[in-house]
Amino acid sequence: MAMNLATLKKAVLKKVKPSAEEVAAERRMAHALMEEIRGLEGSHVEVMLCGSLARETHLKGDRDLDLFVLFPESVPRERFVEEGLRIGKTIFRGHPWEEAYSEHPYIRGEIRGFEVEVVPGYKVKSAEKIQSAVDRSPFHQRYLEKRLTGRLRDEVRLVRQFLKGIKCYGAELRYASVPGYVTELLVLKYGSFEATVKAMAAWRKGEVIDLENHRPAEDARKKFDAPFIVVDPVDRERNVAAALSLNQFTRMIAAARAFTQKPRLSFFFGKKEKTWPLAKVKAMLQKTELAGVETGYPKAVSDVVWGQLRRFGKKLANELGELDFKVLRHDEWTDEKKRMCCLYELEAATLQKAMTRTGPPVTDQANSAAFLAKHQKPLSGPRIEEGRWVVEVERKHTQAKTALKELLQKTKASEREGLRQALAKKTRVLDEKALVEWYTKDKEFAEFLTEFLKGEEDFLDY
């Protein structure tokens, strides 16, 4: 149901804005952890809370504490990493934690319901002197905390929830979208949620946002060569929207256009129906030609796994195409725990045994001789059609399922370490029965398969 924009904004904020009590509890926890870190022995000289919670642009339930432990530039890299890990492990005593990796290792885990990251970085005088990407975060914090007033913070929350609702939020490879930092810069640029969405609806490929006017727009396009360019205010050499794919960029534009025509609450929170009834799924599987593969999940950082999975899915799609199985579309999914899959919709999963090979013109003597020598025992031919040699030969594979089995065996040894590990754990080709079984047992996979089968942009139905 469409509603007045002011009423709509209030309704969304009521759902997504943390209460004063929640914010106070978050602040107390952050303060306690920072005080503990300050009291630990080490070379660190400052502890900073960064990220959306520090700037109060976070959403209700986003209990993420990003703590940056800053060291002098004089501390050697090896010692800096060693001390950072020691401090992180000390903070997590008695709580679950793991060692994660960005440009260098850090510790993350859970403390009393909060997702906490303890990240070492260097305290540098300017963003031009950073030694790793982590060192930019304090500059982002200082830049934004001076500019984001109370009203603008709520506008950021609205933009962020809108992008989450249309599935265009998150810079991780899984989402190929924009990070929270970009939503904050958009509001600084346009001034409000509605102005941001109005501008978004009119964006074009190569759109440039440069709050500090670091360089002319055309120069930015040449340097970054991306669908959407948001120059980092604190680092002119960085496009903070670099992770955004062309598909996601154009999805943002289309959704913004639809929203400006008919503002709805559902743009912010998606459709209520996340999965189809099983009978509907089975009926749809009867109408489409689906094939898929399942593998295990490797021990690796999520972004690395998603990168390898996307490449693997595309590689299999290309190889299916080379075997004459035309792939209409494909997608990849993982629960980031145990299972991964690549799913393909085919024009046909079963092909005829015979296929036509068209050769060179008869007048091309040398290539004609080579073609005839190569096809000495065809199913039919050689014959001349339209002045060219033609033969009918037998396909190697007539079933997509058997083709995928062979392709999986071939690729096991050639893939990178993480994916090779996953393929060694488990591989199977997914037929209709296997897809239905997985659908009934795994809610996350059921949502993925429903979305794949629908194959439509949700916001067009709002």
Order of alpha helices (4+ residues) and beta strands (2+ residues): alpha-alpha-beta-alpha-beta-alpha-beta-beta-beta-alpha-alpha-alpha-alpha-beta-alpha-beta-beta-alpha-alpha-alpha-beta-alpha-beta-beta-beta-alpha-beta-beta-alpha-alpha-beta-alpha-alpha
